[in-house]
Amino acid sequence: MSEGIHTSHPAIVKRLKRAQGHLAAVLSMFEAQRPCVDLAQQLHAVESAISSAKRELIHDHIEHCLNDSAEGGSPDALAELKQLAKYL
């Protein structure tokens, strides 16, 4: 598998830190006994942010790492793509 930092990683980390902050806010909302509709809305936002970060990571990996492996004739590229596909 290809390892290392990609140019997209800092943006993904920023997105995940934002989601982490939203999740902390949701926990506070639970403690404050906020309405369930408000809680569900905020949890949806956290979930969406995490899904978006995951999608960006996978797309970046496919575009850069697997493309490079495929061009070099790496037999592992197809296996890695199949492994990643289960997370889409």
C-alpha positions in Angstrom: 0.0 0.0 0.0 1.1 3.5 -0.7 2.0 5.5 2.4 2.8 9.1 3.1 1.3 12.6 3.2 -0.6 13.8 0.3 -1.4 17.4 -0.6 -5.0 16.8 0.4 -4.2 15.6 3.9 -4.0 19.0 5.6 -7.5 19.9 4.3 -8.9 16.6 5.4 -7.4 17.1 8.9 -8.9 20.6 9.0 -12.3 19.1 8.1 -12.0 16.4 10.7 -11.0 18.9 13.4 -14.1 20.9 12.5 -16.2 17.8 12.8 -14.5 17.0 16.2 -15.6 20.5 17.4 -19.1 19.9 16.2 -19.2 16.6 18.0 -18.1 18.2 21.2 -20.9 20.7 20.8 -23.4 17.9 20.3 -22.2 16.3 23.6 -22.8 19.6 25.3 -26.2 19.8 23.7 -27.1 16.4 25.2 -26.0 17.5 28.6 -28.1 20.7 28.2 -31.1 18.5 27.3 -31.6 20.2 23.9 -34.5 19.0 21.8 -34.0 15.8 19.8 -34.5 17.5 16.5 -31.6 19.9 17.2 -29.5 16.9 18.3 -30.3 14.9 15.2 -29.6 17.9 13.0 -26.1 18.4 14.5 -25.3 14.7 14.5 -26.2 14.7 10.8 -23.8 17.6 10.2 -21.0 15.7 12.0 -21.7 12.5 10.0 -21.7 14.4 6.8 -18.4 16.1 7.6 -16.8 12.8 8.4 -18.2 11.1 5.2 -16.9 14.0 3.1 -13.4 13.7 4.6 -13.4 9.9 4.0 -14.6 10.4 0.4 -11.9 13.0 -0.3 -9.2 10.7 1.2 -10.3 7.8 -1.0 -10.6 9.8 -4.1 -7.2 11.4 -3.6 -5.7 8.0 -3.0 -7.2 6.6 -6.1 -6.2 9.6 -8.2 -2.6 9.7 -7.0 -1.4 6.4 -5.5 -3.3 3.9 -7.4 -2.9 5.7 -10.7 0.9 5.8 -10.2 0.9 2.1 -9.3 -1.2 1.1 -12.3 1.1 3.1 -14.6 4.1 1.2 -13.1 2.4 -2.1 -13.6 1.9 -2.8 -10.0 -0.2 -6.0 -9.4 -1.2 -4.6 -6.0 -3.1 -1.6 -7.5 -6.2 -3.6 -8.3 -6.2 -5.4 -4.9 -5.9 -2.0 -3.2 -8.7 -0.5 -5.2 -10.9 -3.4 -4.3 -10.0 -3.0 -0.6 -10.8 0.8 -0.8 -14.1 0.2 -2.6 -15.7 -1.4 0.5 -15.3 2.0 2.3 -17.2 4.0 -0.4 
